[in-house]
């Protein structure tokens, strides 16, 4: 599915990324071509050093390619200023990490409100949207609890609520189940599946676990700085 303008959401064309110079130069990406349409759920896999994390950093506007093109909704990201890339992250993307990254002495509600503070939302608007996000991830009634009073699975739900509270078009998830047991991992993947289905958030997820990748509609595998395979999964969400 394309967006309303008829263009794919994300396009990488011949993207390379080189770290260091001269003898110490390392080519992390060696000409990556990738297209992701709006509404997709893509699992990104590959061994350590394959380039998948570098690619995710570029997709999340945390880094820029050495060469090649990154188009987001038809806009050449490489031509944006650092401030404009920050605005793109803030308004169009949400991030979920393996380590949750919650403020320990802050309630679930206040953790979820944080991105809205950066966007200048009023206190009333922040609270309304944070309550809605927590309800969406199944944590209604847990708003006043701090991370230390929540299980690992609940903490990751708070982190997901924080990521979706701004209404992003893309959710970038880096090993979102890496710190969870099997049962909690499945719960988180079911939640991501629901968010992909309705409200239709595009999800790009790095994982080392085939069982978790199977929840996605598509699996892209990196090897030696290139896309080694790009396949549709049997499971249709």
N, C-alpha and C positions, 0 to 999 in steps of 0.2 A: 504494500500500500504506500503510495506517495502522499505527500501533504497536499493541501488545497491548491498550491501553486503549480502542481504537476512535476515537482522535482524531488529527488531523493533527499532524505534528511542529512545524510553524511556521505561524503565521497572523498576517499584518499586516492591520489593519483601519483604513482612513482615516488612515494614518500621515503626518503632516506634520513637517517639520523646518525651523525658521527660525534662521538665524545673524544675529547683530547685532540692532540695535534702530532704530526710527524710520526716517529716510531711508536708513540704511545696511543695513536689514534685507534679507536674501536668503532666499527660500523655496526651499530645496534639494529638498524633497519636498513635493508638493502634494495629498496624499490617496492614498497608495499602498495598494492591496489586493493581497495575495499569499498564496498557500497553498502549502506544500511538505510533501509526505508523506514518511514515513520510507522510505529506500531510493532516493530520486530522485537523479538527476545533472542539475543545472540549470546552464546557462551563462547568465551575466548580461552583457549587452552594452549599448552606448550611447556616444555621443560624450562628450568631456570636458564636465563641467558638467551632465550629464543626471540626476544623482542616484544613479547606481549605487553609487559608493563610499560615499556617505552611508548608503545603505540597507544595504550590507554592514557598515558600522561599527555600525549598530543591531542587525543580526542577530547580530554577534559580541559584543554587550553592551559595546562600547567607547564607545557613545554612547546617548542616550535620545531618544525622539521628543518634539517640542514638543506634539503632540496625537496622538490615535489610540491604538491598542492593539497590542501585540506579545505574542503568546502563544507560549510555548515549552513543548511537552508539556502544554498546558493551563494553564500558570502565567503570570500577567500579569507580564511582566518589568519593566514600568514601576513596579510597586509594590514591587520588591525593593530592598533597601539596596545600596550600592556593594559592600560585602563579599559579599553574597549573589550579586550579578551576577558578581563575580570567581570565586566558587565554581562558578557555572554554567559559566563559560568553562573553568575548570580541569578539571571533571569530565565535561563533555559535548561540548566543542568542541576542535578542533585547527585550527591556522592554518599556511598555507603562503604565502610571499611571493615576489615577483619577485626580490628581492635575496638570498635564501637566509638571511641573518641568522645565520650560524654564527660561533662563537667561533674566531678564526683559529689560536690556539696550542693548541687543544684537540682531542683525537682525535675521530673520528667517533663512537665509542662514548660518550665523555663528553658530546659535544653532544646525543646522543639521550637520555642519562640525565637531562638537566637538568629537564624537567617533572616527573619522578618525585621529584626532590629536594624540589620545592615541595609535593608531596603526602605527604612524610614516609616514603617507601618505604625499606626497608633497603638497604644496599649490595648484598647478594646478589640481592634482588628487582630492583633497578635494573639490574644487569648482565644478569640473565636476560632481562628484558623488552626491554632495549635490543638485545641480541644477536638476539633473535627478530625485532624490528622491522627491523633491518638486513638480516637474511636475507629478510624479506618483500619488501623493496624491491630485492633483488638485489645486496646489498653484503657478502655473507658473505666473509670474508677481507680486508676493507678496514677492519676495526674500529679499527686503531691509526693509520691515516693521518689527517693534519690536512687541513683544507680546501685549503691550498696545494699538497697532493700529489694533489688530486683534480680531475677535469675539472668543467666547469660542470654537466653532466648528473648526475655523481656527487654533487656538492654539493647539488643539488636533491633527489636521492634521500635524502641524509642528512636534509635539512630535512623531507621527507615522513615519514621514519622517526620523527623527533622529534615530528611532529604526531600520529602514530597510536600512539605508544608507550603512551599513557594509555588507549587503547581508546575514543576519542570516538565519539559518535553522528553528529556532523556535522563535516565538514572544509570550512573556508572557505579558498578558494584565490584569491589576488589576483594575476592575471597570472603564473601559475606557470611559463609558458614564455617570458616576455618577454625574458629574457637568454640564451636558448638558440638554437642553429641549428635548422634544420628537422628533421634526423634526431634530435637529442636531444629536441626538442619532442615528436615523435611517440612516443618512448620513454616520456617522462613521462606523456603522455596515455594510453598503453596501460596504464601502471601505475595511474593513477587509475581507469581503467575496471575493472581487476581488483579494486581496493579497493572500488569501488562494488558489484561483483558478489559478491565474497566477501572480507571478512566482511560486506558489505552496508552500508558507511558511506554516509550521505547526503552528497553533495558539492555545494557551491554555489561556482561558479568565475567570477570576473570575467575577461573576455578581450576584446581588440580584434580577435582573429583568427578569421574565420569557419571556417577549417580546424580550429582547435582546438575551437571551439564545436560543431562537427559530431560530436565524440565524445560529447557529452552527450545525454541523452534528451529534453531540453527546453531551449528558449532563450527567456529573458525579456529584452526590449529596453526600455530606459528612454529617455525623451526629455522634456526640460523638467520634470523632477521627477515624472513619472508613468510607469506601465507602459504603453508604447505597443503592445506585442504580447507574446503568451505562446503559444508554439507547440510542439507535439511535433515532434521531429526524426525524419527517416526512419530513422536508424540505431537499431536496438534492440540494446542491449548484453547 
